Amino acid sequence: MDAVVLLVFGFVYLGMVLGEIPGLALDRSGVALLGAIALVATGRVGPQAAWNAVDVPTMALLFGLMVVSAQFRLGGFYARVTRRLAAAEVSPDVMLALVVVVTGGLSALLANDIVCLAVAPLLVKGCARRGLDPVPFLLALACAANVGSAATLIGNPQNMLIGQRLNLPFAGYLLDAGVPALLGLVAVWAVIRATVGGRWRAHTPIPQVEEPTFNAWQTTKGAVVLVALVLAFLFTALPRDALALSAAGVLLLSRRTASRHVIGLVDWHLLVLFIGLFVVNHALADSGALAAGLHWLAGFGVDLARPAVLFVTTAVLSNLVSNVPAVMLLLPTSTHALAGPVLGLSSTLAGNLLLVGSIANLIVVEQAAQLGVRISWRAHARVGVPVTLLTLALAATWLFVRGD
Protein backbone atom coordinates (compact mmCIF):
# COMPACT_ATOMS: atom_id res chain seq x y z
CA MET A 1 0.00 0.00 0.00
CA ASP A 2 1.19 3.49 -0.89
CA ALA A 3 1.76 5.76 2.13
CA VAL A 4 1.22 8.93 0.07
CA VAL A 5 -2.16 7.71 -1.19
CA LEU A 6 -3.21 6.80 2.36
CA LEU A 7 -2.06 10.19 3.65
CA VAL A 8 -3.96 12.09 0.96
CA PHE A 9 -7.05 9.93 1.50
CA GLY A 10 -6.94 10.58 5.25
CA PHE A 11 -6.49 14.32 4.69
CA VAL A 12 -9.44 14.48 2.28
CA TYR A 13 -11.84 12.46 4.41
CA LEU A 14 -10.84 14.37 7.53
CA GLY A 15 -11.97 17.42 5.59
CA MET A 16 -15.22 15.64 4.78
CA VAL A 17 -15.79 14.96 8.50
CA LEU A 18 -14.95 18.49 9.69
CA GLY A 19 -16.34 20.33 6.66
CA GLU A 20 -13.02 22.18 6.44
CA ILE A 21 -9.36 21.91 7.39
CA PRO A 22 -8.60 23.91 10.58
CA GLY A 23 -6.42 26.93 9.82
CA LEU A 24 -7.13 26.80 6.09
CA ALA A 25 -9.90 28.47 4.09
CA LEU A 26 -10.88 25.20 2.44
CA ASP A 27 -14.39 23.80 2.32
CA ARG A 28 -15.21 20.21 1.34
CA SER A 29 -14.96 20.95 -2.39
CA GLY A 30 -11.57 22.62 -1.94
CA VAL A 31 -10.27 19.73 0.17
CA ALA A 32 -11.33 17.14 -2.43
CA LEU A 33 -9.79 19.16 -5.27
CA LEU A 34 -6.55 19.67 -3.34
CA GLY A 35 -6.36 15.92 -2.67
CA ALA A 36 -6.76 15.14 -6.38
CA ILE A 37 -4.10 17.73 -7.27
CA ALA A 38 -1.69 16.22 -4.74
CA LEU A 39 -2.12 12.74 -6.20
CA VAL A 40 -1.48 13.97 -9.74
CA ALA A 41 1.44 16.18 -8.67
CA THR A 42 3.15 13.30 -6.85
CA GLY A 43 2.64 10.93 -9.76
CA ARG A 44 0.37 8.56 -7.85
CA VAL A 45 -2.32 9.18 -10.46
CA GLY A 46 -1.42 10.17 -14.02
CA PRO A 47 -3.39 12.95 -15.77
CA GLN A 48 -5.09 10.46 -18.10
CA ALA A 49 -5.88 8.10 -15.21
CA ALA A 50 -7.33 11.02 -13.26
CA TRP A 51 -9.57 11.90 -16.18
CA ASN A 52 -10.62 8.27 -16.61
CA ALA A 53 -11.46 8.09 -12.90
CA VAL A 54 -14.14 10.76 -13.30
CA ASP A 55 -17.54 9.25 -14.08
CA VAL A 56 -18.45 11.54 -16.98
CA PRO A 57 -22.03 10.22 -17.43
CA THR A 58 -22.77 11.01 -13.77
CA MET A 59 -21.28 14.49 -14.13
CA ALA A 60 -23.33 15.08 -17.28
CA LEU A 61 -26.52 13.97 -15.52
CA LEU A 62 -25.80 16.26 -12.57
CA PHE A 63 -25.09 19.24 -14.80
CA GLY A 64 -28.16 18.70 -16.97
CA LEU A 65 -30.53 18.41 -14.02
CA MET A 66 -28.98 21.48 -12.37
CA VAL A 67 -29.84 23.48 -15.49
CA VAL A 68 -33.43 22.19 -15.34
CA SER A 69 -33.70 23.27 -11.69
CA ALA A 70 -32.17 26.67 -12.53
CA GLN A 71 -34.88 27.21 -15.13
CA PHE A 72 -37.59 26.98 -12.47
CA ARG A 73 -35.70 29.30 -10.18
CA LEU A 74 -35.20 31.95 -12.85
CA GLY A 75 -38.84 31.65 -13.87
CA GLY A 76 -39.97 32.54 -10.33
CA PHE A 77 -41.72 29.21 -9.88
CA TYR A 78 -40.38 28.50 -6.39
CA ALA A 79 -41.25 32.02 -5.26
CA ARG A 80 -44.84 31.72 -6.55
CA VAL A 81 -45.35 28.34 -4.87
CA THR A 82 -43.90 29.51 -1.54
CA ARG A 83 -45.98 32.70 -1.47
CA ARG A 84 -49.14 30.69 -2.04
CA LEU A 85 -48.21 28.17 0.65
CA ALA A 86 -47.57 30.90 3.20
CA ALA A 87 -50.72 32.82 2.28
CA ALA A 88 -53.07 29.82 2.33
CA GLU A 89 -56.00 30.40 4.70
CA VAL A 90 -55.52 27.21 6.68
CA SER A 91 -54.53 26.28 10.21
CA PRO A 92 -50.80 26.08 11.05
CA ASP A 93 -50.76 22.28 11.18
CA VAL A 94 -52.40 22.10 7.74
CA MET A 95 -49.91 24.65 6.44
CA LEU A 96 -47.14 22.46 7.86
CA ALA A 97 -48.58 19.49 5.94
CA LEU A 98 -48.64 21.54 2.74
CA VAL A 99 -45.00 22.56 3.19
CA VAL A 100 -44.00 18.92 3.74
CA VAL A 101 -45.95 17.58 0.75
CA VAL A 102 -44.99 20.33 -1.70
CA THR A 103 -41.28 20.51 -0.84
CA GLY A 104 -41.01 16.73 -0.64
CA GLY A 105 -42.67 16.36 -4.04
CA LEU A 106 -40.53 19.05 -5.66
CA SER A 107 -37.36 17.53 -4.21
CA ALA A 108 -38.16 14.16 -5.77
CA LEU A 109 -37.97 15.71 -9.24
CA LEU A 110 -35.70 18.72 -8.78
CA ALA A 111 -32.46 18.95 -6.81
CA ASN A 112 -33.37 19.20 -3.11
CA ASP A 113 -30.57 21.70 -2.41
CA ILE A 114 -31.97 24.20 -4.93
CA VAL A 115 -35.49 23.75 -3.57
CA CYS A 116 -34.25 24.65 -0.06
CA LEU A 117 -32.19 27.58 -1.35
CA ALA A 118 -35.14 29.08 -3.21
CA VAL A 119 -37.92 28.38 -0.69
CA ALA A 120 -36.33 29.13 2.72
CA PRO A 121 -36.17 32.97 2.56
CA LEU A 122 -39.72 33.36 1.28
CA LEU A 123 -40.99 30.87 3.84
CA VAL A 124 -39.48 33.01 6.61
CA LYS A 125 -41.16 36.10 5.18
CA GLY A 126 -44.53 34.37 4.81
CA CYS A 127 -44.47 33.04 8.38
CA ALA A 128 -43.47 36.47 9.74
CA ARG A 129 -46.43 38.07 7.99
CA ARG A 130 -48.80 35.58 9.62
CA GLY A 131 -47.23 35.85 13.06
CA LEU A 132 -46.06 32.24 12.93
CA ASP A 133 -42.76 30.92 14.24
CA PRO A 134 -40.74 30.12 11.08
CA VAL A 135 -38.55 27.48 12.76
CA PRO A 136 -40.98 24.51 12.59
CA PHE A 137 -41.72 25.25 8.94
CA LEU A 138 -38.04 25.62 8.09
CA LEU A 139 -37.28 22.31 9.78
CA ALA A 140 -40.14 20.78 7.79
CA LEU A 141 -38.60 22.19 4.61
CA ALA A 142 -35.17 20.67 5.32
CA CYS A 143 -36.45 17.28 6.50
CA ALA A 144 -39.07 16.93 3.75
CA ALA A 145 -36.57 17.93 1.07
CA ASN A 146 -34.23 15.15 2.21
CA VAL A 147 -36.95 12.53 2.56
CA GLY A 148 -38.68 13.44 -0.71
CA SER A 149 -35.42 13.39 -2.64
CA ALA A 150 -34.86 9.77 -1.59
CA ALA A 151 -37.81 8.64 -3.71
CA THR A 152 -36.15 8.94 -7.13
CA LEU A 153 -32.80 8.63 -8.86
CA ILE A 154 -32.77 12.36 -9.65
CA GLY A 155 -33.77 13.80 -6.27
CA ASN A 156 -30.25 14.35 -4.99
CA PRO A 157 -26.62 14.00 -6.14
CA GLN A 158 -25.86 10.73 -4.36
CA ASN A 159 -28.90 9.04 -5.89
CA MET A 160 -27.85 10.22 -9.37
CA LEU A 161 -24.44 8.66 -8.78
CA ILE A 162 -25.95 5.41 -7.47
CA GLY A 163 -28.29 5.13 -10.45
CA GLN A 164 -25.52 5.71 -12.96
CA ARG A 165 -22.88 3.48 -11.36
CA LEU A 166 -25.23 0.56 -10.69
CA ASN A 167 -27.24 1.04 -13.90
CA LEU A 168 -30.53 1.05 -12.00
CA PRO A 169 -33.85 1.40 -13.84
CA PHE A 170 -35.67 4.60 -12.92
CA ALA A 171 -39.06 2.90 -12.44
CA GLY A 172 -37.58 -0.01 -10.50
CA TYR A 173 -35.87 2.28 -8.02
CA LEU A 174 -39.08 4.27 -7.61
CA LEU A 175 -40.91 1.08 -6.60
CA ASP A 176 -38.25 0.34 -4.00
CA ALA A 177 -37.93 3.87 -2.58
CA GLY A 178 -41.26 5.57 -3.27
CA VAL A 179 -43.27 3.96 -0.47
CA PRO A 180 -40.78 4.61 2.38
CA ALA A 181 -40.32 8.16 1.11
CA LEU A 182 -44.09 8.80 1.18
CA LEU A 183 -44.41 7.29 4.65
CA GLY A 184 -41.36 9.29 5.68
CA LEU A 185 -43.09 12.55 4.75
CA VAL A 186 -45.96 11.59 7.05
CA ALA A 187 -43.41 10.94 9.79
CA VAL A 188 -41.85 14.38 9.26
CA TRP A 189 -45.22 16.09 9.69
CA ALA A 190 -46.17 14.00 12.75
CA VAL A 191 -42.84 14.55 14.54
CA ILE A 192 -42.77 18.32 13.98
CA ARG A 193 -46.43 18.74 14.93
CA ALA A 194 -45.84 16.79 18.14
CA THR A 195 -42.67 18.77 18.89
CA VAL A 196 -44.42 22.12 18.44
CA GLY A 197 -47.23 21.09 20.77
CA GLY A 198 -49.53 23.87 19.57
CA ARG A 199 -46.96 26.65 20.11
CA TRP A 200 -47.12 28.06 16.60
CA ARG A 201 -47.04 31.79 17.30
CA ALA A 202 -43.95 33.98 17.51
CA HIS A 203 -43.08 37.54 16.55
CA THR A 204 -40.55 37.74 13.75
CA PRO A 205 -39.70 41.01 11.98
CA ILE A 206 -40.79 40.82 8.36
CA PRO A 207 -37.53 40.61 6.38
CA GLN A 208 -36.76 42.20 3.06
CA VAL A 209 -36.43 39.32 0.62
CA GLU A 210 -35.78 39.48 -3.10
CA GLU A 211 -38.70 37.81 -4.84
CA PRO A 212 -38.15 36.79 -8.47
CA THR A 213 -40.98 37.84 -10.77
CA PHE A 214 -43.08 34.92 -11.89
CA ASN A 215 -42.65 34.25 -15.60
CA ALA A 216 -45.38 31.96 -16.90
CA TRP A 217 -43.59 31.21 -20.18
CA GLN A 218 -40.25 30.29 -18.60
CA THR A 219 -41.96 28.18 -15.94
CA THR A 220 -44.14 26.39 -18.50
CA LYS A 221 -41.09 25.74 -20.66
CA GLY A 222 -39.29 24.21 -17.70
CA ALA A 223 -42.32 22.14 -16.71
CA VAL A 224 -42.79 20.71 -20.21
CA VAL A 225 -39.12 19.77 -20.44
CA LEU A 226 -39.15 18.22 -16.95
CA VAL A 227 -42.28 16.14 -17.63
CA ALA A 228 -40.83 14.92 -20.93
CA LEU A 229 -37.58 14.07 -19.19
CA VAL A 230 -39.24 12.07 -16.41
CA LEU A 231 -41.40 10.19 -18.92
CA ALA A 232 -38.28 9.35 -20.91
CA PHE A 233 -36.59 8.11 -17.74
CA LEU A 234 -39.61 5.94 -16.92
CA PHE A 235 -40.47 4.46 -20.30
CA THR A 236 -37.30 4.40 -22.39
CA ALA A 237 -33.88 2.81 -22.06
CA LEU A 238 -32.09 5.88 -23.39
CA PRO A 239 -29.06 6.98 -21.32
CA ARG A 240 -30.17 9.36 -18.56
CA ASP A 241 -27.09 11.52 -18.93
CA ALA A 242 -27.78 12.11 -22.64
CA LEU A 243 -31.44 12.87 -21.90
CA ALA A 244 -30.54 15.36 -19.15
CA LEU A 245 -28.00 17.14 -21.36
CA SER A 246 -30.58 17.32 -24.15
CA ALA A 247 -33.07 18.86 -21.72
CA ALA A 248 -30.46 21.40 -20.64
CA GLY A 249 -29.72 22.24 -24.27
CA VAL A 250 -33.38 22.89 -24.99
CA LEU A 251 -33.67 25.21 -21.98
CA LEU A 252 -30.54 27.13 -22.90
CA LEU A 253 -32.15 28.00 -26.26
CA SER A 254 -33.84 31.22 -25.19
CA ARG A 255 -34.31 34.67 -26.70
CA ARG A 256 -34.86 36.35 -23.33
CA THR A 257 -32.83 34.56 -20.65
CA ALA A 258 -29.08 34.84 -21.10
CA SER A 259 -27.34 31.48 -20.83
CA ARG A 260 -24.83 32.94 -18.33
CA HIS A 261 -27.71 33.50 -15.87
CA VAL A 262 -28.76 29.86 -16.11
CA ILE A 263 -25.22 28.48 -15.99
CA GLY A 264 -24.46 30.81 -13.07
CA LEU A 265 -26.97 28.88 -10.96
CA VAL A 266 -25.25 25.55 -11.57
CA ASP A 267 -23.63 24.24 -8.38
CA TRP A 268 -20.06 24.16 -9.63
CA HIS A 269 -18.75 23.54 -6.11
CA LEU A 270 -20.62 20.24 -5.99
CA LEU A 271 -19.28 19.22 -9.39
CA VAL A 272 -15.73 19.97 -8.21
CA LEU A 273 -16.36 17.89 -5.08
CA PHE A 274 -17.41 14.95 -7.26
CA ILE A 275 -14.35 15.26 -9.50
CA GLY A 276 -11.94 15.40 -6.56
CA LEU A 277 -13.50 12.43 -4.80
CA PHE A 278 -13.58 10.34 -7.97
CA VAL A 279 -9.81 10.77 -8.29
CA VAL A 280 -9.03 10.20 -4.59
CA ASN A 281 -11.22 7.09 -4.34
CA HIS A 282 -9.75 5.70 -7.56
CA ALA A 283 -6.25 6.08 -6.13
CA LEU A 284 -7.28 4.29 -2.93
CA ALA A 285 -8.80 1.36 -4.84
CA ASP A 286 -5.87 1.16 -7.26
CA SER A 287 -3.37 1.02 -4.37
CA GLY A 288 -5.08 -2.05 -2.92
CA ALA A 289 -5.89 -0.24 0.33
CA LEU A 290 -9.65 -0.39 -0.18
CA ALA A 291 -9.64 -4.15 -0.76
CA ALA A 292 -7.39 -4.63 2.28
CA GLY A 293 -9.70 -2.51 4.42
CA LEU A 294 -12.76 -4.47 3.36
CA HIS A 295 -10.97 -7.75 4.07
CA TRP A 296 -10.03 -6.45 7.52
CA LEU A 297 -13.64 -5.48 8.26
CA ALA A 298 -14.87 -8.88 7.06
CA GLY A 299 -12.63 -10.47 9.69
CA PHE A 300 -14.78 -8.76 12.33
CA GLY A 301 -17.99 -9.95 10.70
CA VAL A 302 -18.69 -6.63 8.96
CA ASP A 303 -19.61 -7.89 5.50
CA LEU A 304 -20.77 -4.93 3.41
CA ALA A 305 -22.13 -7.32 0.78
CA ARG A 306 -24.99 -8.01 3.23
CA PRO A 307 -27.84 -5.47 2.78
CA ALA A 308 -28.46 -4.98 6.53
CA VAL A 309 -24.78 -4.28 7.23
CA LEU A 310 -24.54 -1.93 4.24
CA PHE A 311 -27.69 -0.10 5.37
CA VAL A 312 -26.37 0.60 8.88
CA THR A 313 -22.84 1.40 7.69
CA THR A 314 -24.16 3.88 5.12
CA ALA A 315 -26.28 5.67 7.70
CA VAL A 316 -23.37 6.01 10.13
CA LEU A 317 -20.78 6.99 7.53
CA SER A 318 -23.14 9.55 5.96
CA ASN A 319 -23.23 11.45 9.24
CA LEU A 320 -19.46 11.30 9.58
CA VAL A 321 -18.30 12.39 6.13
CA SER A 322 -21.60 13.54 4.50
CA ASN A 323 -23.71 11.45 2.16
CA VAL A 324 -21.97 12.01 -1.19
CA PRO A 325 -18.48 10.98 0.03
CA ALA A 326 -20.00 8.06 1.95
CA VAL A 327 -21.77 6.73 -1.12
CA MET A 328 -18.67 7.13 -3.28
CA LEU A 329 -16.63 5.14 -0.77
CA LEU A 330 -19.19 2.35 -0.40
CA LEU A 331 -20.23 1.89 -4.03
CA PRO A 332 -17.43 -0.62 -4.83
CA THR A 333 -18.88 -2.95 -2.19
CA SER A 334 -22.45 -2.68 -3.47
CA THR A 335 -23.10 -5.94 -5.28
CA HIS A 336 -26.41 -7.10 -3.76
CA ALA A 337 -29.62 -6.75 -5.80
CA LEU A 338 -30.95 -4.23 -3.24
CA ALA A 339 -27.67 -2.33 -2.93
CA GLY A 340 -28.99 0.66 -4.90
CA PRO A 341 -32.09 1.28 -2.77
CA VAL A 342 -30.12 0.51 0.40
CA LEU A 343 -27.48 3.11 -0.42
CA GLY A 344 -29.97 5.69 -1.70
CA LEU A 345 -32.46 5.47 1.14
CA SER A 346 -29.98 5.06 3.99
CA SER A 347 -27.60 7.84 2.90
CA THR A 348 -30.39 10.31 2.20
CA LEU A 349 -32.64 9.65 5.19
CA ALA A 350 -29.65 9.65 7.56
CA GLY A 351 -28.99 13.22 6.45
CA ASN A 352 -31.72 14.48 8.78
CA LEU A 353 -29.98 13.26 11.94
CA LEU A 354 -27.59 16.19 12.41
CA LEU A 355 -27.33 19.67 10.94
CA VAL A 356 -24.15 18.70 9.08
CA GLY A 357 -25.70 15.50 7.73
CA SER A 358 -26.81 17.10 4.49
CA ILE A 359 -26.21 20.24 2.47
CA ALA A 360 -29.98 20.88 2.45
CA ASN A 361 -29.96 21.30 6.25
CA LEU A 362 -27.07 23.75 6.12
CA ILE A 363 -28.68 25.77 3.34
CA VAL A 364 -31.91 26.21 5.31
CA VAL A 365 -30.07 27.18 8.51
CA GLU A 366 -27.78 29.64 6.73
CA GLN A 367 -30.61 31.24 4.77
CA ALA A 368 -32.66 31.62 7.96
CA ALA A 369 -29.71 33.11 9.88
CA GLN A 370 -29.27 35.80 7.22
CA LEU A 371 -32.85 36.87 7.95
CA GLY A 372 -32.46 36.88 11.74
CA VAL A 373 -33.98 33.45 12.42
CA ARG A 374 -31.72 31.12 14.40
CA ILE A 375 -32.02 27.35 14.31
CA SER A 376 -29.77 25.77 16.91
CA TRP A 377 -28.27 22.28 16.83
CA ARG A 378 -30.56 21.34 19.70
CA ALA A 379 -33.69 22.60 17.94
CA HIS A 380 -32.77 20.65 14.84
CA ALA A 381 -31.90 17.50 16.81
CA ARG A 382 -35.28 17.50 18.58
CA VAL A 383 -36.83 16.99 15.17
CA GLY A 384 -33.99 15.44 13.19
CA VAL A 385 -33.21 12.53 15.49
CA PRO A 386 -36.75 11.07 15.72
CA VAL A 387 -37.41 11.78 12.04
CA THR A 388 -34.22 9.94 11.08
CA LEU A 389 -34.90 6.95 13.32
CA LEU A 390 -38.49 6.65 12.11
CA THR A 391 -37.73 7.03 8.42
CA LEU A 392 -34.78 4.63 8.55
CA ALA A 393 -36.95 2.07 10.34
CA LEU A 394 -39.66 2.46 7.70
CA ALA A 395 -37.13 2.10 4.89
CA ALA A 396 -35.44 -0.93 6.46
CA THR A 397 -38.79 -2.67 6.98
CA TRP A 398 -39.90 -1.96 3.42
CA LEU A 399 -36.63 -3.20 1.92
CA PHE A 400 -36.79 -6.33 4.08
CA VAL A 401 -40.29 -7.03 2.73
CA ARG A 402 -39.16 -6.29 -0.84
CA GLY A 403 -36.13 -8.54 -0.42
CA ASP A 404 -38.11 -11.60 0.63
Secondary structure, 3 states (H helix, E strand, C coil): CCHHHHHHHHHHHHHHHHCCCCCCCCCHHHHHHHHHHHHHHCCCCCHHHHHHHCCHHHHHHHHHHHHHHHHHHHCCHHHHHHHHHHHCCCCHHHHHHHHHHHHHHHHHHCCHHHHHHHHHHHHHHHHHHHCECHHHHHHHHHHHHHHHHCCCCCCCHHHHHHHHHHCCCHHHHHHHHHHHHHHHHHHHHHHHHHHHCCCCECCCCCCCCCCCCCCHHHHHHHHHHHHHHHHHHHHCCCCHHHHHHHHHHHHHCCCCCCHHHHHCCCCHHHHHHHHHHHHHHHHHHHCCHHHHHHHHHHCCCCCCCCHHHHHHHHHHHHHHHCHHHHHHHHHHHCCCCCHHHHHHHHHHHHHHCCHHHCHHHHHHHHHHHHCCCCCCHHHHHHHHHHHHHHHHHHHHHHHHHHHC
